Amino acid sequence: MEQIPKIMAIKTVEKAQLRVTFECGTEKLYDCTKLLARPEFELLKTPAFFNGVRVDPGGYGISWNDDVDISEYELWTNGKTVPTVKSL
């Protein structure tokens, strides 16, 4: 089984999108749009709530409160890798 790196940082970027930084240095963009149709993620439609995202202790996921969270596996597997910019 693939080893999933822990999450080091999370940042909201655009409406319903997250930029996730993993311990290995990889950054991924995760689109939460598909989650908004599910009742358990209804609160994410509120910008102030969405922007309150935080990394869980240990880096095993992210959460907004005790009921709304996403695992590092989901973010790693379904996030789109952000290309790194190489300096000249």
Sequence and secondary structure as in RCSB ss.txt:
>XXXX:A:sequence
MEQIPKIMAIKTVEKAQLRVTFECGTEKLYDCTKLLARPEFELLKTPAFFNGVRVDPGGYGISWNDDVDISEYEL
WTNGKTVPTVKSL
>XXXX:A:secstr
      EEEEEE STTEEEEEETTS EEEEE GGGGGSGGGGGGGSHHHHTT EE GGGSEEESSSS EEEHHHH
HHHSEE       
